[in-house]
Amino acid sequence: MMMPDESCLAGRKRWNAWRIVPIAVIVGGLALFLGLGFDEYLSLATLQRNRDAIVAWTEANAATAAVGFIAVYAVAVALSLPGASWLTVSGGFLFGTAAGAVYSMIGALGGAVALFLAARTAFADLFRPKVGCAMHRMEQGLREHALSYLLFLRLVPVFPFWLVNLVPALLGIPLRTFVAGTAIGIIPGTLVFAGVGNGLGAVLSRGGVPDYGIVFDPAVLAPLLGLAVLALVPVFYKKLKCRSGGNR
């Protein structure tokens, strides 16, 4: 009789109810935020109404504004709040393209790591026994090219940011790989949206609306897709090399 792989059963032995606490805090925070209507403050309308006051306060309290912006961004990403792209645009508007992009990337990375760790702590070992050794084999394959896959998912702007934070945690991707793939992969998109924010003042003065769909413009999307394909080159190369070696 075939015995189950011990590595596939290890999660069942280690998991306990307390490990659900981090993700419960995140879900509770999201419910509270939306229930109290705080999501209305993360909007273009709010920025437009309070534009002069926000800009004046930011200029007078540059360091505090930067730290506060990073903290708000990190919390928003950790709670998977809608509007991360809008926050990046706001960062570009308040701090300029370069600084706004840097602050946005720090906040996004911090929030992503928090959500990743919470999901891994709460769910990773809980799901493994249910899917058996199939999950274990899938993890092994993903770990081999984890950085390439993560870069691809981050660069292609059709995958929700929160989803790409959760899936690697459930599939056992190492934290250092997740951090590297996220930090590098979000650079192009963040720069694009921060650039949109940098020109937001002129757009609002004309009574216009910023074009968030600019990321799907061929001039922007083509380079992003090119980078995404390049990220998968190591995967294709290894598969081709293995296939060639197997045919000899």
DANORHU-V446924 format. One record per residue. SS is DSSP state (h for helix, s for strand, l for the rest). PHI is phi in radians with two decimals (999 if undefined). PSI is psi in radians with two decimals (NA if undefined). Layout:
SS	PHI	PSI
SS	PHI	PSI
This chain:
l	999	2.30
l	-1.36	2.23
l	-1.55	2.52
l	-1.10	2.55
l	-1.09	2.23
h	-1.04	-0.59
h	-1.15	-0.46
h	-1.38	-0.35
h	-1.78	-0.14
h	-1.06	-0.66
h	-1.05	-0.62
h	-1.13	-0.62
h	-1.27	-0.57
h	-1.57	-0.47
l	-1.28	2.43
l	-2.52	2.91
h	-1.05	-0.53
h	-1.13	-0.39
h	-1.25	-0.20
h	-1.44	-0.20
h	-0.99	-0.84
h	-1.00	-0.79
h	-1.25	-0.53
h	-1.15	-0.67
h	-1.10	-0.73
h	-1.14	-0.81
h	-1.11	-0.72
h	-1.12	-0.70
h	-1.11	-0.71
h	-1.11	-0.79
h	-1.10	-0.72
h	-1.15	-0.77
h	-1.05	-0.82
h	-1.27	-0.65
h	-1.13	-0.61
l	-1.50	-0.04
l	1.33	0.33
h	-1.18	-0.32
h	-1.11	-0.36
h	-1.15	-0.44
h	-1.33	-0.40
l	-1.60	1.19
l	-2.57	2.77
h	-1.12	-0.62
h	-1.07	-0.74
h	-1.11	-0.76
h	-1.10	-0.70
h	-1.16	-0.72
h	-1.16	-0.64
l	-1.95	0.39
h	-0.94	-0.93
h	-1.11	-0.75
h	-1.14	-0.73
h	-1.16	-0.76
h	-1.12	-0.75
h	-1.11	-0.75
h	-1.18	-0.69
h	-1.10	-0.74
h	-1.17	-0.58
h	-1.44	-0.36
l	-2.34	1.05
h	-1.01	-0.85
h	-1.15	-0.81
h	-1.09	-0.71
h	-1.11	-0.73
h	-1.13	-0.83
h	-1.10	-0.76
h	-1.10	-0.71
h	-1.09	-0.80
h	-1.05	-0.75
h	-1.12	-0.79
h	-1.09	-0.73
h	-1.10	-0.77
h	-1.10	-0.74
h	-1.14	-0.73
h	-1.06	-0.73
h	-1.24	-0.73
h	-1.08	-0.63
l	-1.52	0.00
l	1.00	0.68
l	-1.23	2.55
l	-1.23	2.56
l	1.88	0.34
h	-1.07	-0.68
h	-1.11	-0.68
h	-1.12	-0.68
h	-1.11	-0.68
h	-1.12	-0.73
h	-1.07	-0.74
h	-1.10	-0.66
h	-1.08	-0.74
h	-1.12	-0.66
h	-1.16	-0.74
h	-1.45	-0.62
h	-2.07	-0.07
l	1.63	2.90
h	-1.05	-0.93
h	-1.14	-0.97
h	-1.14	-0.72
h	-1.06	-0.69
h	-1.16	-0.75
h	-1.11	-0.82
h	-1.11	-0.68
h	-1.14	-0.73
h	-1.16	-0.68
h	-1.12	-0.82
h	-1.11	-0.76
h	-1.10	-0.75
h	-1.14	-0.74
h	-1.08	-0.80
h	-1.16	-0.68
h	-1.12	-0.73
h	-1.14	-0.70
h	-1.06	-0.80
h	-1.18	-0.71
h	-1.01	-0.86
h	-1.16	-0.67
h	-1.12	-0.77
h	-1.17	-0.72
h	-1.13	-0.71
h	-1.14	-0.74
h	-1.44	-0.71
h	-2.05	-0.48
h	-0.94	-0.92
h	-1.33	-0.33
h	-1.23	-0.66
h	-1.38	-0.49
h	-1.03	-0.81
h	-1.08	-0.51
h	-1.29	-0.55
h	-1.72	-0.06
l	1.20	-2.69
h	-1.31	-0.17
h	-1.05	-0.73
h	-1.09	-0.71
h	-1.08	-0.77
h	-1.19	-0.65
h	-1.13	-0.71
h	-1.05	-0.75
h	-1.06	-0.75
h	-1.18	-0.68
h	-1.23	-0.67
h	-1.08	-0.56
h	-1.06	-0.67
l	-2.25	0.63
h	-1.04	-0.74
h	-1.13	-0.72
h	-1.10	-0.79
h	-1.13	-0.72
h	-1.13	-0.75
h	-1.04	-0.74
h	-1.06	-0.82
h	-1.14	-0.60
h	-1.31	-0.63
h	-1.35	-0.61
l	-1.41	2.04
l	-1.41	0.59
l	-2.00	-0.12
l	-1.72	2.21
l	-0.99	2.40
h	-1.03	-0.72
h	-1.14	-0.59
h	-1.18	-0.69
h	-1.29	-0.23
h	-1.43	-0.58
h	-1.47	-0.82
h	-1.00	-0.82
h	-1.04	-0.59
h	-1.14	-0.71
h	-1.27	-0.41
l	-1.72	0.14
l	1.37	0.41
l	-1.18	2.33
l	-1.07	2.59
h	-1.05	-0.77
h	-1.08	-0.62
h	-1.22	-0.71
h	-1.08	-0.78
h	-1.10	-0.81
h	-1.11	-0.81
h	-1.13	-0.66
h	-1.24	-0.83
h	-1.03	-0.72
h	-1.39	-0.74
h	-1.19	-0.45
l	-1.55	-0.10
h	-1.04	-0.92
h	-1.05	-0.88
h	-1.10	-0.68
h	-1.11	-0.73
h	-1.10	-0.67
h	-1.10	-0.88
h	-1.22	-0.61
h	-1.15	-0.62
h	-1.12	-0.68
h	-1.08	-0.75
h	-1.12	-0.59
h	-1.09	-0.51
l	-1.71	0.17
h	-1.16	-0.61
h	-1.00	-0.80
h	-1.15	-0.65
h	-1.13	-0.79
h	-1.15	-0.63
h	-1.08	-0.55
l	-1.51	-0.04
l	1.37	0.32
l	-1.56	-3.08
l	-2.20	2.33
l	-1.09	2.54
l	-1.64	1.63
h	-1.21	-0.36
h	-1.33	0.08
h	-1.06	-0.47
h	-1.14	-0.35
h	-1.68	0.03
l	-1.14	2.37
h	-0.91	-0.61
h	-1.17	-0.46
h	-1.69	-0.75
h	-1.18	-0.67
h	-1.03	-0.83
h	-1.10	-0.64
h	-1.11	-0.76
h	-1.15	-0.63
h	-1.07	-0.77
h	-1.13	-0.67
h	-1.11	-0.74
h	-1.12	-0.73
h	-1.05	-0.62
h	-1.10	-0.48
l	-1.61	-0.05
h	-0.97	-0.79
h	-1.01	-0.61
h	-1.16	-0.85
h	-1.10	-0.71
h	-1.09	-0.77
h	-1.17	-0.70
h	-1.12	-0.73
h	-1.14	-0.72
h	-1.14	-0.72
h	-1.14	-0.69
h	-1.16	-0.72
h	-1.13	-0.70
h	-1.16	-0.60
h	-1.28	-0.37
l	-1.51	-0.12
l	-1.37	NA
